[in-house]
């Protein structure tokens, strides 16, 4: 199936590895022109070469001025913007009682406000596109909180609510806004969080395994497609059946 992404202009953040890289790669494979943002310039340059991306910029998106800089750089490189993939590295693990207040401030800037600022800067361009797409990389924790990840649980839930609200505001501009909630995927973060206990984690997943970034990226590409033009305001789980709810 042709997803209608050839020539589409996409900005993908936290794109040097993991789920962000997988989303960027899936879009590039469908013919989209992709601009990459992450903190590691050398790694980004390598990824740009691998997938033939249109450019990259190394930025820390937790700094208030940088999301707008990222959007400006992408628009300059691409000549406009059709797709925004908002991704950010996860905040530190921890329980409520073990998490210092400073970590709340940092998580707020990294996980919530980077998405808010990216969206604010990108929205005028996405409206002009006529086929704008915003995808927020979130987590199944927005529906079923994950123990020991209080910061991620809190701030990704805030992103989800923000996106749902925005989706109603911009639907008339042919801009869709969706959240893509990964379950436990085989990423560097999962290896750090679960280590040698990954086999035990896999037993909790109906499909009996962790998902791959490539599987996640493929769903991301579909949500950016012309065929998904009537899908908005949704949180779609890519979780191997992990979530038990019917919603």
N, C-alpha and C positions, 0 to 999 in steps of 0.2 A: 504494500500500500504506500503510495506517495503521500507523505505528510504535509506537503505544500510548504516546506521549510527552506527550499533552495533560495538563497539570496537574503533570507531573513537576517536581521541584525540583532545580535544577542550580547548582553553583558552578563557574565557569570562571575560571582565572587567566591572567595575561598576555593579557587579553582585549581590549585596546584596539586591536589591529591584527593583521595576519597570520593565522597558523593558529589562534590562540586566539580571535580575533574571528570567524573563519569557523566554528569549532565552536559558539560561542555563538549565532551567527545561525542556523545549521542547526537547533539545538535549539529556538530561539524560533519558527522557522517551523513546527515540528511541534507547537507549542502548549505547550512547556515554559516554566516560569517560571525565569528565569535571573538569577543574581546575578554581577556582574562585578568582578574585581579586577585591578589593574595599578598601575603607579607614577604615571601621568599622570592627575591628577584631571580636568582640563579635557577631555582626549580621551575619558576614560571616560564623562563626563557626556554628551558628544555621541553616543557609541556607544549608551549607554542609551536616549537619546531615539530614535535611529534604529530600534532593534529592539524598543522597548517592554519593556526589561528591568525586572526587579523592584527593582533597586537596584545600587549600586556602592560600592566603597571603594578609595581609593588607598593602597597599601602597597608597601613593598620587602620581598619575601618572602625575601630573603637574610638578613634580620635574624631571629634565632632566635625572637623572641616573636610575629612577625607572622603566620605561617601559622595558628596557633590563633585569632588575632584575626579573620582572614578567615573561618574556618569559623564562629565564633560569630556574626559579623555576618550571614553568609548564612542560618544557621539561624533567627536572630531575624527576618530579613526574609521568609523563605519558610515558616516554621513547621515546618521539618524539612529533610532532605536525602536525595535519591535518587541523585544523580549528582555525581561529582567529576571535573573535567577538570584534570589537573595539567600546566600548561605554564609555561615560564620562558624568558626571553630567552637566546639562546645565549651561552656564554662567549667571550672574545676568541679570534680565530684565532691560530695559531702552531704551530711545530714544538716537539718536546720540548726541543731545545737552546736555542731562543729564548724559552722561556716562563719568566718569573721565578717563584720559589716562591710569592710573594704571590698570583699569579694562580691557582695551584693551590688555595690556601685559599679565595679568592673563588669560584672555580668549584664547589668542593665545597659551599659554602653555597648558592649560587644554583641549581645544577642538581640535585644529589643531595639535600641536606638539606631544601630547600624541599618536594620531593615526599614525603620521609619524614615531615616534620612535618605537612604537609597531610593525608596519609593517616592518621596517628596520631590527629589531632584529628577527622577526619571519620568514622572507622570505626564508632564507636558509633552514630552517626545512620544510617549506611548499613545496618548490621545491623538496626536497628529498621524500616527502610524495607520490608524484605521483597523488594526488587527493586534492591538497590544496584549501582551501576556505578562503577568507577574506570577512567579512561582516562589513560594517561601519553603525552604528546606527546614522542616520542623522535627517532630519525633512522635512516636506513639504515646509518649508521656503526656501529650496534651489531652488524651482521653483516659489514660490509665497511668497515673504517676509512678515513676520508677524509683524504688528506694535508693537512697544515697545520692540522688541527683536533684536536690532541691532547687538549685539555681536554674538548671535546664527546665525542670518541670514548670517553674513559675514564669520564666521569661518567654519560653516558647509558647506557652498558653496565651500570653499577652499578644505575641505576634499573630497567633491564630485568630483571636478576637478582633484585632486591628484589621486583619485581612478580610474577614467576613464583613465587617462594617464598610470597608472601602469598596468591596465588590458590589455592594448595592448602590454606592454613589457613582461608580464609573461604568456600570453595565451599559448605559445608554451611549457611551463613547466607544463601544465595541472593545473595551478593555476587560479581560477576564483576570480574576485574582483567585488563586488557589494555593493550598498548602499541601505539600507532599511529605507524609509522615513515615519515615523509615522505622522499621523494627530493628532487630539486631542484625547489622550488616557486617561483613568481613572487611572492616576498615582498620586503620592504625589505632583509632580511638577505642574500638571494641577490644583490640588486642591488649591495650593498656588497662582498660576497665576490668576485663574478665580473665586475661592471662590464661593460665592452665585450666581454668574452669569452663572454657568454651564448650567442651563436650557436654557438661552438665547443663549449660544454657541451651544447647541445641535440643535437649530432651524436653524443654518447656515449649518448643515451637512445633505446632502440628506438622509442618513439613519436614521436621527433623534435621534442619540445617540452618546456618546463617545465610542471609541473602547476599548477593554479589552487588558491588557498585554498578556493574553493567546492567543488571536487571532494573535497578532504581533509575539509572539514566534513561533507559528505554521508556519508562513510564513518564518521566519528565518531558521527553521529546514529544510524546503523544499529547500531553496537556498543552504544549506550545503549538500544536498543529492546527491547521485550518479545520480539521474534523472535530476538534474539541471546542469550537467556537461557542457552543451553548452550555459549556460546563464552567460554572463560576461560583465562588463562595464556598467551595468544597474543601474538606480535608480528607485526602485519600491515603489510606494506609498501604504501605508496601512492606508486609510484615510476616509473610508465610502463614497467616492465620493466627498470629499471636494474640491479637485482641479478641476478647470473648464477647463483647457487646454486639448488639444487632444494629446499632446506628451507623 
